Structures are given as structure tokens and as C-alpha cells.
């Protein structure tokens, strides 16, 4: 049996999260299939899937359209196996943003019909090379307002890899090495 990891990324942090999970589970002796929703040209078979880990990034208060389309079109298959939803956002990086990050998940589930067995709000990253002038201003004056210790003009990763590993091993029932 296989753990299916399906992800959608914009700036690359969610892909990094998915690849981290893939490597972790392989190291623990699990069979893993990693799929980027951007690469899906046909239906994905679920016949040998034991569990699914879904990782989607949030931009402008929503998970990506390809990710949502995958969830909606595979709702029956996803309901038949245990699922872990990892919602990757900058909102999850700050205590005052956690409620908003949770709202992203609730709205995603409402739109797609997804009912995950477990959810983790994963703090994302700042990838300044991806930002235009408008995005840089939103980052500095909205997202990072009040967080002077995080420079808006540098790359910065907020993901807590140990917490992520603990969540995944708990969900899969595997023991960390």
C-alpha cells in the first residue's frame, strides 16, 4: 500500500514541504507517491492508496485553483481513505493569523466537499524573488506589520520541520527514526 502525497505550490515552499514528507516517509520504510497537481493530465488511480497527504499553498486568502479542482473531482476517493490536509500560509506563521489560516481551511472544505481526518496549519515562507512591487508592499505593510524582527526584503522560512514531521508520523502511524 502507498501513501499518496498531492501538492500544489506557487512559490516553492509547499513543494519543499511535500518533498520533505516524501523523504521522511521513505526513510521510515513507507511506499510513497508524490504528485504535483500542475502535472496531472489524467485521473489519478487510488486503488493501492492507503492514505493521502494533501499540501496546498494559500495566496490571496485561497488555496490554488488546481488544488481545489483536484479535491472536488476526487471527493469520493478522498472520502474513502484517511486524509491529512496541510494548509501552507504566512498567516499560520503568526499567532494572530492562526484564526485566519483556519478560515482558509474551512472555506476550502466548504467549496470542495473535502472532509480531512486531520489538518495542520503549516507556516510558509517569504520568497521575495517572486514578488512584484504590489506584493512586496502587501507583505511589508499588511502581512508583516508589527513583526519588525522579520525583514520584508529577505527570504525567510517559517516552517517548523520538527512539528511537521511529528504531525506526519502521528497521522501515518510510523515511528520517527
N, C-alpha and C positions, 0 to 999 in steps of 0.2 A: 504494500500500500504506500501511497505517496502523500506528502504534504504539498499542496499547491499554494504557491505564493504569487499573487496577482497584484501588480502595482501600476500606478500612473504617476509620472513626475513631470515637473515643469523646469525647475532649476537644478535638479540632480540630487537633492537631499533624500527624497523618497526612494529613488533608485539605490542610493547608498544604504539606506535602511533595509531595503529588500535584499540587497546583496549580502549585508551583514547577517541577516537572518538565515539566508541560504547557507552561508559558510558555517554559521553556528550549528545548524541542524545537521549538515553533512558531517561535521566534526563529531557530532553525537550519534552518528550511525544511521541517520534518517534518510529515506529517499525523498528527494525534493525536485519539484519542477517550478522554475521561475519564469513568469510571463509578464511582459510589458504590454499593457492594453493597446499601446500605439502600434504594436507588431501583430495584433490579432487580425487575421484576414478571414478566418472562418471560426465556426463554433469550436469551443474547447471541450474535449471529452472529459467527463467526470467519473467514468466507470471505475478507475483504480484510485480515486482520490479519497483519502481517509479524513482529511481536514483541510481547511482553506484559511490562509492568512491574506487579508486584503490590506494594501497600503496605498492610501491616496493623499495627495497634497491639496492644501486649501489655498486658493488665491481669490482675492476679492469676495470673501465670505462663502465660497463654494468649492466643492471638490470638482475636478475636471469633468468635462462632458463625456469623454471616452470612458472614464472610470464609472460614472453614473450609468452610462449606456450598458456597460458590461454587467453591472449589478442588476439593473432592471431586466435585461434579456436573459439572465441566468438565475432569476429569483427562485425557481423551483429546485434547481440543482444545489444552490447555496443553502436553501432551507433544509436539505436532506443531510447535510454534513455539518459538523461543528465549524464555526467561523469566528475568527478574531479580526476585528477591524482596527487598523492603525490609522488614525487621522493626524497627518503631519501638518503643523501650522506654527507660525510665530506666536499666535495667541496663546498656545499651550506652553510657551516658554516663560510666561509671567503669571504669577498668582492672580492678578486682577483680570487676566484674559482667559482663565480656565472656563468660566461660565459661557463666554462667547464661543470658545472652542467646542464646548459640549453642544451648543446650539447648532453648530455646523454639522455635527454628527446626527442630531435629531432631525434636522431638515433633510439631510441625505437619506436617512432611513424612511422618512415620510415620502420623499419623491420616488424612491426606488423600490420600496417594499422590503428592503433588507432588514432582517432581524438577527443581528450578530449575537453570538453566545457570550462574547467578551469584547470590550472596547478599551483601547489605550489612546490617550491624547499624547502624541509624540511632539516634543518641541522641535521645531525645524531649524533653519539656518538662514543667515543673511548671505546672499550671493550677489555682491554689488556689481559684478561684471554683467549681470543680466538686466540691470535697472537702467531705465531712461531717466530723464530729468524729473518727470512726474512721479514715478515710482520711488525715486530717491527722496523726494520731498515728503511723500506719504510715510515712508519708512522713518525719516528723521522726526517729523512733526506730529505724527499720529501714533505709529506702532511703538516707537522708542521714546516717546515723550515721558519724561520723568526717570529715564534709565540712562543717566549720564555716563555710567561705567561701561556702556556698550557703544562704541563708536559706530556711527551710521555709515562711515566711508570705508569700512574694512569688512573683510569676510569674517564671519563668526558662526560657529556651530553651537547650538544649544542642546542637541540630542544627548540624552543620558544613556550611553550604550549599556551600562550595567543594569539599569532599570528595564531597558528594552529586552535584554537577554533574559532577565528574571521573568518578565511577563510572557515571553515566548516559551520558555521551558516549562513554566507553570501551565500554559494553555496546551502544549503538546504532551505534557506528562513525561518529558525527558529530563534526565538529571544533568546538570551542568558539570563539565569535566573539571 
